[in-house]
Amino acid sequence: KATVEHTRFYECTYVNQIDTEEEHDEMAYIYVFVQDPHIPFVPETPENLIIPHDFFRVIIPCRASHPTASVILRSVP
């Protein structure tokens, strides 16, 4: 049974395919939402809560369990 934790990108490739730049054209990606009205956000592991991107930026995951969910990131004093 699929749960909200299964919400993510999935990749489809040939089994014997080597990960090279030319072969990325032969890969397919899809983002799957598993909706749950009781869990509006996809749970994150503690190490994924703030992801350093470069010296000036970080990524703060805020993945909703519904594709049309509207979310707002707010500063907390």
VOBA-1610 file (N, C-alpha, C; in pm, whole numbers, padded with zeros to 5 digits, always signed):
BEGIN
Lys+00084-00117+00000Lys+00000+00000+00000Lys+00089+00124+00000Ala+00060+00218-00086Ala+00137+00342-00093Ala+00096+00435+00021Thr+00195+00501+00079Thr+00171+00599+00185Thr+00234+00732+00145Val+00207+00835+00224Val+00258+00968+00193Val+00412+00968+00185Glu+00478+00878+00256Glu+00624+00869+00251Glu+00676+00828+00114His+00590+00775+00028His+00630+00736-00107His+00623+00853-00205Thr+00584+00972-00161Thr+00579+01090-00247Thr+00722+01131-00278Arg+00761+01124-00407Arg+00897+01159-00449Arg+00911+01141-00599Phe+01031+01176-00649Phe+01066+01149-00787Phe+01102+01002-00801Tyr+01060+00943-00912Tyr+01100+00808-00947Tyr+01163+00813-01085Glu+01261+00726-01106Glu+01336+00723-01231Glu+01322+00585-01294Cys+01307+00584-01424Cys+01298+00458-01497Cys+01413+00453-01598Thr+01496+00349-01588Thr+01609+00331-01680Thr+01617+00183-01718Tyr+01697+00156-01821Tyr+01725+00018-01856Tyr+01815-00042-01749Val+01802-00171-01722Val+01877-00236-01616Val+02027-00226-01639Asn+02074-00244-01762Asn+02217-00245-01790Asn+02270-00107-01831Gln+02194-00004-01808Gln+02233+00130-01850Gln+02336+00189-01755Ile+02440+00250-01812Ile+02543+00319-01735Ile+02504+00466-01725Asp+02529+00528-01612Asp+02488+00667-01589Asp+02587+00763-01656Thr+02562+00793-01784Thr+02643+00892-01855Thr+02551+01000-01907Glu+02611+01113-01944Glu+02532+01229-01990Glu+02449+01195-02114Glu+02506+01117-02207Glu+02433+01084-02330Glu+02311+00997-02303Glu+02319+00915-02201Glu+02210+00821-02174Glu+02098+00880-02091His+02115+01005-02043His+02007+01069-01967His+01883+01089-02055Asp+01901+01096-02186Asp+01787+01108-02277Asp+01702+00982-02277Glu+01758+00870-02235Glu+01686+00744-02234Glu+01628+00712-02097Met+01630+00809-02006Met+01571+00792-01874Met+01439+00866-01867Ala+01348+00815-01787Ala+01220+00884-01766Ala+01206+00911-01617Tyr+01156+01031-01586Tyr+01135+01071-01446Tyr+00989+01109-01427Ile+00937+01080-01309Ile+00802+01121-01275Ile+00798+01152-01125Tyr+00723+01255-01089Tyr+00703+01287-00947Tyr+00567+01233-00908Val+00564+01145-00810Val+00440+01080-00767Val+00396+01140-00634Phe+00271+01187-00630Phe+00210+01235-00507Phe+00123+01124-00451Val+00140+01092-00323Val+00050+01001-00254Val-00026+01086-00153Gln-00150+01114-00183Gln-00230+01206-00103Gln-00279+01143+00026Asp-00276+01225+00130Asp-00329+01184+00260Asp-00386+01308+00327Pro-00519+01316+00341Pro-00579+01437+00400Pro-00540+01458+00546His-00490+01354+00612His-00450+01365+00752His-00303+01403+00769Ile-00224+01389+00663Ile-00081+01424+00667Ile-00054+01518+00549Pro-00065+01649+00569Pro-00051+01743+00457Pro+00092+01757+00405Phe+00193+01724+00487Phe+00332+01737+00444Phe+00402+01603+00450Val+00491+01581+00355Val+00569+01458+00351Val+00672+01465+00465Pro+00673+01365+00553Pro+00771+01367+00664Pro+00914+01366+00610Glu+01000+01444+00672Glu+01142+01450+00634Glu+01226+01392+00747Thr+01335+01329+00710Thr+01429+01282+00812Thr+01506+01403+00864Pro+01555+01399+00988Pro+01623+01516+01045Pro+01738+01569+00961Glu+01814+01481+00895Glu+01927+01528+00814Glu+01883+01598+00686Asn+01755+01588+00648Asn+01705+01654+00528Asn+01629+01782+00558Leu+01624+01826+00682Leu+01544+01944+00715Leu+01603+02073+00659Ile+01735+02087+00659Ile+01800+02202+00596Ile+01918+02147+00517Ile+01919+02172+00386Ile+02021+02117+00299Ile+02107+02231+00245Pro+02238+02237+00282Pro+02324+02342+00225Pro+02332+02326+00074His+02311+02434+00001His+02317+02431-00145His+02449+02489-00194Asp+02484+02604-00147Asp+02614+02665-00173Asp+02641+02762-00058Phe+02741+02847-00073Phe+02783+02936+00036Phe+02672+03029+00083Phe+02585+03074-00008Phe+02484+03175+00024Phe+02342+03121+00036Arg+02319+02997-00004Arg+02181+02946-00009Arg+02169+02810+00059Val+02049+02782+00109Val+02015+02650+00160Val+01879+02611+00102Ile+01852+02483+00101Ile+01723+02432+00057Ile+01649+02383+00181Ile+01527+02433+00199Ile+01442+02390+00310Ile+01326+02311+00249Pro+01329+02178+00258Pro+01221+02099+00197Pro+01086+02130+00260Cys+00988+02143+00175Cys+00851+02169+00221Cys+00759+02098+00122Arg+00767+01965+00122Arg+00693+01885+00024Arg+00554+01854+00075Ala+00456+01896-00001Ala+00316+01869+00033Ala+00276+01733-00023Ser+00175+01673+00038Ser+00126+01543-00008Ser+00016+01556-00113His-00010+01678-00158His-00112+01702-00261His-00054+01798-00364Pro-00069+01769-00494Pro-00006+01851-00598Pro-00056+01995-00605Thr-00174+02025-00555Thr-00225+02162-00563Thr-00222+02234-00429Ala-00153+02177-00332Ala-00144+02241-00200Ala-00070+02373-00211Ser-00117+02471-00139Ser-00052+02602-00135Ser+00018+02614+00000Val+00149+02636-00004Val+00227+02646+00120Val+00298+02780+00127Ile+00327+02824+00248Ile+00396+02950+00272Ile+00509+02924+00371Leu+00627+02975+00340Leu+00740+02966+00431Leu+00746+03097+00509Arg+00735+03088+00640Arg+00733+03208+00724Arg+00849+03207+00822Ser+00893+03325+00856Ser+00997+03342+00957Ser+00932+03335+01095Val+00997+03264+01186Val+00947+03253+01323Val+01040+03334+01412Pro+00984+03428+01489Pro+01071+03512+01573Pro+01146+03433+01679
//
